Amino acid sequence: MIRADESTIRRLAEVSGRPLTDAMLAALRVDTRAGDPTPSVLAVCPNSEAVAKASMLGARDAQAPLFFAATLNQVDLDGGYTGWTQHDFVRLARQLALEYEYEGPIVVGLDHGGPWLKDVQTKEEWSLTRAMEESRSPWRGASTPATTCSMWTRPWIGRFRRANRCPSKSSSRGPLN
């Protein structure tokens, strides 16, 4: 598994045994008053380096988690139309996080995954089995993380612990001490 970050938030999610995205959404709900809507999370489609850079700056300035949702036509084993494989894109995300001093979690996911959603699969009339396998395989080992925890993530850490029943920092039960 490759990671876009090594943030404390990601490690807390791993300790709780929950996917990062599930743990983040649970943390958002913890501080939401009854009857109020849960805050939304923006996912950005990384269709160019300019978009990836702007997303990183926006997430940093908003002190928000960063979600990338790449399509198979954008980021794939063949480089997609961006020229990025999954590993290339995660490396770019890590590089931009360092360059722009973004220290929060980065989630890289697949948008529009599945059979016949990559142009070549439709044009060449791939079978369902082949299209499904090809759609899943590039992302199996490409789940992600970004950098380290910063001051702004501290409120998130408290939310994570409450929402996901993670050991507290003073606890001797986990690797986060």
N, C-alpha and C positions, 0 to 999 in steps of 0.2 A: 504494500500500500504506500503510495506517495502522498505527502501532505503539503498543503500550501502554507500551513502555519504550525507552530508548536505552542500556541497560546494556552494560558491557564484554563480558559473557558473550554477549550477542546479537551484538555486532560480531565477536567471535572466531568465532562460528558462521558468520557471513556470509563472513568471510575464508577459512574452511576450505571454503566451498561446500556446507555441510551445513545441513539444516533445524535450527532451534534445538532442537527436541525430540530429534532424533536425536543431536545433539552433546551435549546434557545427559545423555542416557542413557549414551552412550559415556563421558562423564566420570565418572558414577557407577560404572561398571564398572572404571575404572582403579584405584581404591583398594579394590576388593573382592578379598579373598583367595580363592585357588583353593578351590572347594568351598562358599564362602559364597554365600548368595543376594544378588542385586543389590538394593539398597534400592528400595523402592517410591516412586512419586511420586503424591501425592494430587491428583486433579482435582475441582474443586468446581463444582456446578451453580448458577449465579447466578440463583436464582429470586426474590431480593428484595435490596434495598439492605442490609438487616441481614446477610444471608448474605455479600454482597460485602465488607462492612466486617469481619465476623468472620474471613473468609478472609484478608484483608489483614493483620490483626493477628496471626493465627496464623502466617502465613508469615514475617512480620517477627520474631516472637518465637522461632520455630524456626530462623531463618536458612535458610529453604528457598525454592526457586523456587515460584512460584504459577501453577497451571494452572486456568483456567476452561474448563468444557465446557458451553456453552449449547446448548439445543435450539432448533429453529426456532420452536417455540411460545413460547419465552421471549424470544429476542432475534432480531429479523428486520426487514426493510424496513418492515413495517407496525407495528412496535413490539412485537409479541408481547404476551403478557399482562403483562409487566413495564413496557411502555411504552418500552423501549429498542430503538433500531436498533443495528446493529453499531458504528457510529461513536459513538453515544451511550454505549454500554457501555464502549468503549475510553476515551472521555473520562472517564467515571466512574472507571475503574481508575486512570488517570493522576492524577486528583484525589485519590483515596483514598491512593495511594502517596505523594504529597506530604504530605497531611494526617497520615498515620500514620508517615511517615519510613521507608517500605519502599523499599529500594534494589536489590532483586534483580530477576531477570527475571520478566516476566509473560507467560504464553502464553494466548491466547484462542483456543479452538477450537470446533468444531461437534460436538455429541453428537447421536446419532440423526439424522444427515442422510440424505437419500435420498428416493426417491419415496414419496408418500402418508404421510409421517411428520408432516406439518403437518396439523392437523385439517381445514382448508379444502379441502385436496387430496382427502381421502377423501370428505368431505360432498358436494363438487361433482363427484365422479367424474372427476378430471382424467386425461388420457391419460398414459402412461408418459413420453413425450417432454416434455410440458409440465411434469410433476411433477419430472422430473430436472433440467431447465433451471432451473426456479424454485428448486429446492433448492440448486443450485450457485452461482447468480449472486450472491446477497447476500454470499457469503464470499470471492469471488475477490479482491477488493481489500482485505479486512479482516484480513489477518494482522497480528500484533501484536508489540510490545515494551513498558518502564515508566519507569525513571529512570536513575541512574548507579551505577557500581560503588562499593561501600563496603568497609570493612575485612573484613567477614565473607565477601565474595565472593572475596577473594584466593585462598583454597585452591581454589575452583572454577576460577579462571582458570588455575592450574597444571594442574589436571585437564583442562581444555579443551585447553590447548596440547599436553599429552601424548597425549590420546585422539584429537585431531582434526588433529594435525600442523600446528598454527598457528605462525606465526613468533613467536619469543620477543620480549619487550619490548625487549631490547637489539639485536634484529635490525633491519636497515635495509630489510627486504624488504616491509614492509606498512604500512598506514595506522594501526596501533595504537601506534606509537612516541610 
